[in-house]
């Protein structure tokens, strides 16, 4: 599970600003023991569910080996 500080970050995250999390932390937080090369689908899905708790989107970028949480802006 992510540290409590991450809950605070996502709760206060301004629109259009991202919170970037390295792949190894995503795996440790959301699906420990499932493997990291590549990151597991279980970790990605759990991160998406976690982000939705804070009205955040989540996307994993394998080429950067990191995930990004952000608050979606409906009409830009």
Secondary structure per residue as TSV (DSSP state, phi and psi in degrees):
chain	resnum	aa	ss	phi	psi
A	1	X	-	360.0	141.7
A	2	X	-	-62.4	155.0
A	3	X	-	-66.2	155.8
A	4	X	H	-55.3	-32.5
A	5	X	H	-61.3	-31.3
A	6	X	H	-68.1	-35.4
A	7	X	H	-57.6	-43.5
A	8	X	H	-66.0	-43.6
A	9	X	H	-58.1	-50.2
A	10	X	H	-69.6	-34.2
A	11	X	H	-64.4	-34.1
A	12	X	H	-101.8	2.7
A	13	X	-	-60.9	121.9
A	14	X	-	-68.7	158.0
A	15	X	T	-57.7	141.8
A	16	X	T	69.5	10.1
A	17	X	-	-110.7	136.5
A	18	X	E	-103.0	152.2
A	19	X	E	-112.9	114.3
A	20	X	E	-97.3	132.0
A	21	X	E	-128.4	123.5
A	22	X	E	-61.0	150.3
A	23	X	H	-56.6	-37.6
A	24	X	H	-65.6	-35.8
A	25	X	H	-71.1	-38.9
A	26	X	H	-57.2	-45.3
A	27	X	H	-64.7	-44.0
A	28	X	H	-64.3	-40.7
A	29	X	H	-75.5	-41.4
A	30	X	H	-108.0	-21.0
A	31	X	S	-156.8	62.8
A	32	X	T	-58.7	140.1
A	33	X	T	82.9	4.2
A	34	X	S	-94.9	-5.9
A	35	X	-	103.4	157.0
A	36	X	B	-128.4	-4.4
A	37	X	T	-130.3	84.5
A	38	X	T	-83.0	172.2
A	39	X	B	-60.4	145.4
A	40	X	-	-75.2	149.8
A	41	X	H	-62.1	-32.3
A	42	X	H	-61.4	-41.0
A	43	X	H	-66.8	-42.3
A	44	X	H	-63.6	-46.3
A	45	X	H	-65.0	-39.9
A	46	X	H	-65.9	-37.5
A	47	X	H	-65.3	-39.1
A	48	X	H	-61.9	-44.9
A	49	X	H	-63.0	-42.8
A	50	X	H	-60.6	-47.1
A	51	X	H	-59.1	-39.9
A	52	X	H	-61.2	-27.7
A	53	X	T	-59.5	-25.6
A	54	X	T	-113.8	18.6
A	55	X	T	59.8	36.3
A	56	X	-	-111.0	148.0
A	57	X	E	-86.7	161.1
A	58	X	E	-141.6	138.8
A	59	X	E	-140.5	137.9
A	60	X	E	-103.4	133.6
A	61	X	E	-113.9	99.0
A	62	X	T	-62.3	-32.3
A	63	X	T	-66.9	-24.3
A	64	X	T	-103.3	-9.3
A	65	X	T	53.7	49.4
A	66	X	E	-155.4	157.7
A	67	X	E	-113.5	156.8
A	68	X	E	-131.1	130.5
A	69	X	E	-103.7	138.3
A	70	X	E	-154.8	159.7
A	71	X	-	-94.8	125.9
A	72	X	-	-72.5	139.2
A	73	X	-	-108.8	117.8
A	74	X	S	-60.6	-38.2
A	75	X	-	-138.5	78.7
A	76	X	-	-109.2	360.0
